[in-house]
Amino acid sequence: MSQQDFPDLPEATVARLPEYLRALHNLADAGHDTVSSEGLAGVAGVNSAKLRKDLSHLGSYGTRGVGYDVTLLIDQIEHVLGLNQRRSVALVGVGNLGHALAGYAGFASRGFRIAALFDADPGRVGEHINGLVVHHIDELPAVVAAEEIAIGVVATPAIAAQAVVDELVACGVTSILNFAPCVLSVPEGVDVRKVDLAIELQILSFHEHRKASLTALPSLTDQVRPTSEAVGT
């Protein structure tokens, strides 16, 4: 399968493919060889019609009465996502969040290698985290070239994030995952994904607030209960 096979793959579909992949790996680990569209949609948290449409973009339609071959579908999705290349990642900023990301073992099992760690704090430079030594940010160009870094992860304070991204872009990194709570300016051709935990919590707060408000509303019966005058008694 080449890029020409899916030139118009919708962004929404791309965003859901990792969810399908995670669900498929769980199914494979549980010993399932095949899965129906309804079954896969259920464990991935989407409706089955949307799933079938997404997978049809990959040329995967399943087999009537059998479903999808789990291993084959994993291979297809990993190929589309480029996970068969084991991409090297540079993590900039090894504070509390960066330290946790550097020690996360799940990246390796999903096709990524944390290849280098960077920080501007002299007190952190030289620290060993999960088998890697923290480099000073000034070493970024040399290490990015030597390790063939494909993706940069920014876990710095907001005030430093733009400068870090500028340096990553100058080194040839064109894909960036940003954990800093700020909007980044990047040139055309550079892809940025933002992960803002505070925003996600605020969205959940809205849902909690709405649920509490609905619970507090008087019942419809209470609102329209007739008085004795209204019914002529």
N, C-alpha and C positions, 0 to 999 in steps of 0.2 A: 504494500500500500504506500502511495506517495502523496505529496501535498496536492497533486492534481486530482486525487481521488475524493477530496473533500474541500474544495476551494471556498465554499460558502458555509462552513460549519458555524452555526450560530454561537455567539458568546455564551448564551444561557446554557446551551448544550455542553460546551467546554467546561463550564462551571460545575455541571452535574456529573461529568465523567468520573472525577475522583471519588464521588460518593458511590457510584456504581462499582468502581474498582475496589473500594474498601469492603463493600458488601460481598462482592464476589470472592475476595480473599477469605473472608469469614466463612463463606459457604464451602470453599475448597478445604479450609482447615477442619471443617466439621464433616468432611468426607462426601460432600455432594458432587456428583459428576455433571448433573444437569439442573436447570432451574427454569420455572415458567416465568413469563413476564410479570404475572401477578405476584409470584413469590419474590422475585428480585425487586420489584417496585416496593413491596411491603418492607423489606429489610433496608432498602435505600431511602425510604421516606418520601416517595413520589407516587403519582398515580400511574397506572400501567400504560395508559394511552400515551402519556408524555414520554415514558421510558421507551416504548416501542418506536416512537418517532425519533427520539435521540439516537437509538442504536441503528435505525435505518440509515442515518447519515453515514454510518461506518460501513454500510453494506451488510449489516448483520440483522437477519430477520428471524432467526430461530427456526425450529422445525415443528410443524403442527403436531400436536399430541405429545411432543417430547420437551420442547422448550429450547433453551440456549445451552450450548456446551460451555461449562464454566471455565475450563482451562483455555479453550479457544477464545472466549470473550475476554478473559484477562489479558491474553497475548495481544488481541486487537486493540484494546483500550490503552495498554502500556505502550504499544507502538505509536498510536496516535498522540499520546501525551509525551512521547520521546523519553520514556523512562528506561528504555533498553540501553541508554548511553551512560548511565550512572554519572550524573552531572555533579561537578565540584562546586561547593558553596563557600563563600567567604562571609564570616559573621563579624560585623563591626559593632563594638560596644559590648563589654562583658561585665556589665553591672548585674543586678539581681536577675533580670529577665534574660539577658544575654548568656549569663552563666547557666541558667536552666536550659536554654535552647541548645547550648554547646554540649550539654550532657544528655540530651534526649536521644535515646537509641533507636527510635522509630524512623528516623530519616533514612538510615542505611537500608532498612528492609523495604523501602519504597523508592529506591533508585537514586538516592542523594548521598553525597559524602561531604561532611563538614571538613574542608581541607585546610582552612586557615582562620585564625582568630586575631582581631585587631582591637586596640584601644589607644587612646591618647594619654591616659593616666599613667605616669611613670611607675606608680605603685602597683599597677596591674600588669605592666609589661614584664614578660619573663615568667608569669604564673603558668602553671601546668593545669589544664582542664581537659579531662577525658582523653589524655594522651597527646594533647596539642599544647604548644607553647604560644602564649599571647605575644603577637608582634606589635611594635609601635606602628601607628597609622602611617608614618613616613615610609614604611617598608611596603606599603600597599602595591605600588606599580611592579616591583620586582617579584613579589610573592604571587600576585595575580597572574603574571606571565608564566612563572615557573610551574604553578599548580593548574594552569589552564582553567581558571575560575570562570564559570558560566553565569552564576547567580550571586548577587550580593544581598545579604540580610542586614538591615539597619535596625539596631536596638539601642541607639544612643538617645540622650536627651534631645528634645525638639530643637533646641537652639543650635545643636551641632549637626543635625541630620542633613540639611541642604548641602553643607560643605562636604560632608562624607559622600553624598550621592554624586556631587560634582566630580570628586576624585575617582569614584568607581566608574563613572561614565568615561572620564578621561583615560582610564586604564582599559577601556573596551568592554566593560560589563554593560549589557543592555537589558538585563532582567533583574528587578529589585523587589524584594519583599520588605515593606516598611512597617516597623512596629512603633516608630516615633509618632507622637500625637500632633502631626502637622501635615500640611499639604505640600508636596514636593513639586518643583519645576524641573522638568526633564526635556531634552530635545526629542524631536520626532524619531521614532524607531526604538525608543527605550520604553519598556513596559514596567509599570509599577503596580503592585498589589499592596493595599493598605490593610493592616490589621490593627484596629483600635479597640482595645478591650473595654475602655470606658464607654465608648459609643454603644457597644453591644449590651453592656449593663444598663445603659440609659434606655435602650429599646425595651429590654426586659422590664425595667421599672415602669414604662408606659403600660405594658400589658398587665402588670400587677395592679397599677392604679386603676385601669379600666375595669378589671375584674372586681376590685373592691367597690368601685362606684356602682356597678351593676348589682352587686349583692345588696348594697345599701338602699337601692331604689325601692319604694313601696310597691307592693304587688298591684297588678292591674285591677284586681277586685277591690283593693283598698281605695284606689284612685276613683273608681266609678260607683262606689257603694251609694245607693240612693237614700235620701233622707225621707222621713215620713211625709213631709210636705210634697216632695217630688212625686210620690206615688199616690197622693191624694188620700192619705189616711189621717 
